[in-house]
Amino acid sequence: MSLDVSPKQFKRWIDEAGKLIASHYQEHGESKVFAGKSPSEVQELLNESLPEDPKNIGSLLDEVGEKVLSTITNSAGPRYFGYITGGGNQVAVLAEMIKASLNQNNLKWHSSPVSTELERLVMRWVAEFIGYPTSSAGVLLSGGSVANFNCLAVARKIKAPVDISDEGIYGSRPMTVYVSEEGHSSFDKAMDMLGLGKKYLRKIPVDDDFCIDVDQLEEQIRNDKNAGLHPICAISVAGTTNTGAVDDLNAVADICQRYDLWYHIDAAYGGPAAKVEGVSSMFSGIGKADSVVVNPHKWLYVPFEAGGVLVKNPDHLRKTFSTIPDYLKSDEQNGGRTDLMEYNLPLTKEFKALKVWMTIKAYGATRLRDEIASDMDKARYLSELVGSNKKLELMAPVPLSIVCFRYNPGGMEESTLNRLNDNIIQEIESDGRVFLTGTKIKGKTALRVCFINPRTKKEDIELLEKVVLEIGGKLGRDRV
Ligand SMILES: *Cc1c(COP(=O)(O)O)cnc(C)c1O
């Protein structure tokens, strides 16, 4: 018995789902960004015991409308400024639908030739887009955290003083890795999971622009060597999550060369700006890295999930992940086939490349770069609004498209300002007109706004300013 319906009926389902999607796009500007429901309200809405009986698809889609669309956080909408969250794009919505219908498993070349070759192709395009050698090898993973883990695993395998494949890391002196204090938390996680230990991730202080202090980096490496430790890898961040700061990529490259370290660049967020006019000089040296992470699901406008890994020497990637049991051998006689299971941790992997391929082809690299430049213009516009308002204070430079600021009407203690801005962030969430998240800048609470959504317009930015002033004014008055 098949689960399928007739082709005609299937087409009707697709039309109905299409209507639901289109209506969601129409409402982007109108509904609250955060639905404002409590966990128990969401649980109550969704809770039911395991359904035994089938449900008609029409009413199932209605239920998606009632239960899912009413509870989402509208991160695809123009007034979502939280974290580093892209809004996806409409071409990729089509790609995702086609992907699911083809159900390709990208484990070996012959299990999906097109998925394998398109993944290799789009990662070459991503390399070209950011100015990295196209002779590198690339894979698509779920996101930047997994991609950083993947790259640290390669660094550990290649730079460990012993062969760790069989013996593990037990035969080695402690291995150290270096990143700035502004480095992403996924490195702490990776150090833990890889058995390297979080305390051997050396967090190097940053300068006033939130970039790694290269003198202190070198000093720490020297100290660690003298103490009998084994430095394996230094990481540059090309676009920090907090403020968008880009480390001096050439200076860190020199240090890596001097001390024979693996050079990793975390460009998960900032990478796509690397060849955009006006900021490209900041990314000079990106081609010197042994590995780079860049997330198509951030600033290439591809919907979740797509995090990209690029490794300059493909053998390094293969050396780290190639394990071939008997049931996966079979087609060695066929030359020229690349089995992506040998280049990353997953075996079964979805056809991620389709949405990246369709996105890049539909819009073209020039248009994508224009959108990135426009996102940076929006960040500049907000920082101008902040700069010209006496009650707002810019908290960090704005090198890319992240703006950190706070409400500061003057005459308040730092601790009061921190509490006030923490409360503003909470209140903005429940207000729902805009959505942003907070961070700490040198210990001070800041409102953090990220622009990577082409749907955001000037008036959305002006509304954001208005909401912050309004809520800040109200909470500030309550305080005095
Ligand atoms: C977002 C980000 C990551 C993590 O990426 P995910 O896709 O969220 O896992 C890593 N590094 C930097 C610099 C980031 O901005």
PDBQT file of the ligand as one rigid body, heavy atoms in Angstrom, charges set to zero:
ROOT
HETATM    1  C1  LIG A 501      26.849  32.538  14.120  1.00  0.00    +0.000 C 
HETATM    2  C2  LIG A 501      28.266  32.291  14.338  1.00  0.00    +0.000 A 
HETATM    3  C3  LIG A 501      28.740  31.004  14.597  1.00  0.00    +0.000 A 
HETATM    4  C4  LIG A 501      27.805  29.845  14.807  1.00  0.00    +0.000 C 
HETATM    5  O1  LIG A 501      27.030  29.570  13.689  1.00  0.00    +0.000 OA
HETATM    6  P1  LIG A 501      25.681  28.711  13.830  1.00  0.00    +0.000 P 
HETATM    7  O2  LIG A 501      25.266  28.507  12.436  1.00  0.00    +0.000 OA
HETATM    8  O3  LIG A 501      24.737  29.576  14.623  1.00  0.00    +0.000 OA
HETATM    9  O4  LIG A 501      26.010  27.462  14.553  1.00  0.00    +0.000 OA
HETATM   10  C5  LIG A 501      30.094  30.825  14.706  1.00  0.00    +0.000 A 
HETATM   11  N1  LIG A 501      30.949  31.849  14.591  1.00  0.00    +0.000 NA
HETATM   12  C6  LIG A 501      30.528  33.118  14.360  1.00  0.00    +0.000 A 
HETATM   13  C7  LIG A 501      31.529  34.222  14.242  1.00  0.00    +0.000 C 
HETATM   14  C8  LIG A 501      29.162  33.375  14.239  1.00  0.00    +0.000 A 
HETATM   15  O5  LIG A 501      28.743  34.632  14.037  1.00  0.00    +0.000 OA
ENDROOT
TORSDOF 0
